[in-house]
């Protein structure tokens, strides 16, 4: 029986899975890599760390013997690698959380109307600090020497694919904010950044075989299916592929997704072009698991055990804005900052932890309500998974805050599993995405909202939104008081 390999290069780690065509897990791999913060608001990674761990995963799987039918990779997006013509890295990867390019993005966006964006991209997607054009603008202004040497600006998956196979290619779904409803680059937008068009890779269908693993590497000669970004891969890894279905991917950030063919342009929502009959409305937030990791470091505890220590949430519990590095959907506010409110002398670690868990859930609700307006669909349940969904307590808080059933799937690597599904469909071993996703993804547990807790969450969510609005000017002043770093 054939073997399929899916690899997910996330924000903090590489996860990989090898399955057979019946969904049996034959091997798994997970290893983390470091992230650097060389200046306030800057977040960087070394792309060679990603490549090293991906090769380690392939070596481990190859050691079991036998060939693989296909390999597919997925990765974080809005993280950018600048490489020269020989694929050498010119600068540390600028991670999606990085806010240094905010000014460059605002300059590119100046004069673009919401109607322009809808015409070019199908939705009013902002040119924010994480946008590829903003990153190019920053590099051109701050490191013109490196910009002149740059042949390609690549997402992590695209960089790894090029180094593993020699193929320089991208897919239209992962090119967030660069591609229109026709699945082609939005030339009018891209033209606003001089030199951008020449540095973007050609586009291909996500299910196409775009290369083969190079000689000298594990699984040499194995076909590689292009695949797509982590949010879409995780759709299939969570068993979501049909109209009206919704997902809640929980990791370093929280990514909410809703499939709907209805299009109601909604500020702050990323609406992807229709692909394979799927129109995804997505809302990626900035700091989900990252908020828990932060408070764990603050309290000197281990994040995996901290959730169980959280206090019960009451009407007088503190509130928390999880905007530790700005916020993405639906606010897209690079100057937002993390905030506690309602602290008293009785507030301790248990209360702070509860506030963080609830605050992250509120950020997810804010994004999901925007998705419902965008897609015109109100699903009765949401399928969830990822490392941040391991805690039963946190899942219950989310179910209460969202006031609907939260269906958790088995496994902690929906991105890698989804990539393996795409590998199977792309090489012809599986008939279609919906059939494959439905057959390979199993449910672990369903969390139903508690009516009293849901009612309390409604009240507190309204106050939470007021907190963001009223403290926003103060946080913006504090964010702008940080002197920018001018080097790279």
Secondary structure, DSSP 4 states (H G I P E B T S, - for coil): --EEEEEEE-SSEEEEEEEETT--EEEEEEEE---B--STT--EE-HHHHHHHHHHHHHHHHTT-S--SEEEEEE-SS-BEEE-TT--B-S-EE-TT--TTHHHHHHHHTT--HHHHHHHHSS-----TTSHHHHHHHHHHH-HHHHHH--EEE-HHHHHHHHHHS---EETTTSTTTB-TTSSB-HHHHTTSTTTGGGSPPEE-TTSEEEEPPTTSTTTT-EEE----HHHHHHHHTT--STT-EEEEESSSEEEEEE-S-----TT-EEPPPBTTB-EEEEE-S-SHHHHHHHHHHHT--HHHHGGGPPPP-TT--EEE--TT-B-TTT-BTT---EEES--TT--HHHHHHHHHHHHHHHHHHHHHHHHHHHT---SEEEEESGGG--HHHHHHHHHHHTSEEEEESSS-HHHHHHHHHHHHHTTSSS-HHHHHHHH--EEEEEPPPHHHHHHHHHHHHHHHHHHHHHHHHHHHHHHTSPPP---
